[in-house]
Amino acid sequence: MANTNGAFGLRPVGVVGSSSNTNGTTEYRIASTNTNAIFQGSPVIPLAAGVIDRVGAAAGGTVGLVGVFWGCEYVSSTTGEKVFSNYWPGSGADANFPVRAFVYDNPLQTFVICSDSTLTNEATARTHVFSNANFAAGQSGSTTTGISSATLAVGTIAVTANLNLRIMGIQDDPENQDFTAAGIPVLVRLNNHFNSPNGAIAGGTVSTTGV
């Protein structure tokens, strides 16, 4: 039976180890002139201007991820009222007020993300634990729901250390156990996290700036 999971980006589920799991977020800023839509569950990067953007924007791919976007608030340039949204639409903010973004930025935060294709069977899936992988559709999402369409790109799974995700396990989920189909819930953490002491960029150099 096919899995019920659809793509939803990264969802926080816990932290590595036995430390307290608050699922807390940190406030960052988005430039009001940023035309890139950023969806809930999308990975984001820091920029030199002191703001964040979606993965792959500007220095994306060469900068460690700062976390996972979960929503924002801004003042509408049309109505003058405060807007609370689970995604940044890429326009509509009054430039006289900040665009506040809320990001899961704990380097030890763990997330669940759907596989974009088959993992063959459970035994094969388990062999991928402690390997690394990249995103598929990491920038995309639904403007109706505001939810990211990012998934784990199964074809990228490798021991390569500079890939975006570290696979930590497979989530037990009775409705998503068909390993021959897409949608297996994979437990991951962000690799090369910008806020981590060893937050290396893709080239393997410790990241010290946003670019």
Helices and strands as residue ranges (DSSP letters): E 11-15, E 26-30, E 43-46, E 52-54, E 67-75, E 82-85, E 99-104, E 109-114, H 122-127, E 132-136, E 151-158, E 165-170, E 185-190
